[in-house]
Amino acid sequence: MQNLKEIFDLFDKEKNQTINVKDLETIMGSLQRDPAEVREFIDDLGQEISFDQFIDLMQKIENRIVHNQENEQLEN
């Protein structure tokens, strides 16, 4: 959680507790995740997101990744 807060704060350039959704792909890359993971969620967001929204989004993405990995293991 602390790591995500630090990353969020790096992109909160105006220090208004929000980041631009356009930065999400860059953030995903910094987390060594595929930036495409976030693209489908961007449409549901406004131009700026809060830290709470960011955490919710990261949880959704991680849950999907885990689910996909579990499905791949079952198929093998």
N, C-alpha and C positions, 0 to 999 in steps of 0.2 A: 504494500500500500504506500509506504514511504517513497519507494522508487517511482511509482506512478505520480505521486504528488510533486516530486522534484521535476519530472518530465513535464507535467502540466504547467508548473510554474515557469519553466524555461520558455514555453510558448505563450504564456500570458504576458505579452509584451507591454500592454497598457496597465498591467497590475489591477485589473478590474474583476478578477476572479472568473474570467471566461477566456476561452480560446476560440479561434476561428476554425470552423469545420474543415477548411482547406488544409489545415496543419495536421489533420488526423492521419493522412497517408504518410507524412514524414515521421510522425510519432510511431506509427506501426513499423516502419523501417528501422527506427532506432531500437525498437523492442525485438528486432529480428523476426518480425512477422510479415506476411505478405500484405502489402498495402491494399490489395484487392479485397481483403477480408472486411474492410470497413466501408467499402463503396456502397453496398446495398443499404446500409444503415443511414448514410448521409442524407438521403431523400427525406427521411422522417425527422431530421433535425433542422433547426433554423441555421442562421449564419454563424451564431456564437453558441457555445455550450458551456455549462458550468462544470465544476469538478464532479459534482454528484452525477450529472448526465454522462460525463466521461467515464466514471467508474462503472456505471450501469452498462455502458457500451462495451467496455473492456470485459466485463463479466459475460455478456452475451457472446462476444467473440470467442473468449476462452472456452465457454461451455460448448459452443459449436465445434471448436477444434477438438476438444476431448471426445465429443460424441462421434465425430468423423473418424478419429483414430480408433475408437472402440469398434466402430462398424468395419473398418479395414481389418482389424485383428480378427473379427468374427468370420470375415470372408476368407481369410488365409487359413 
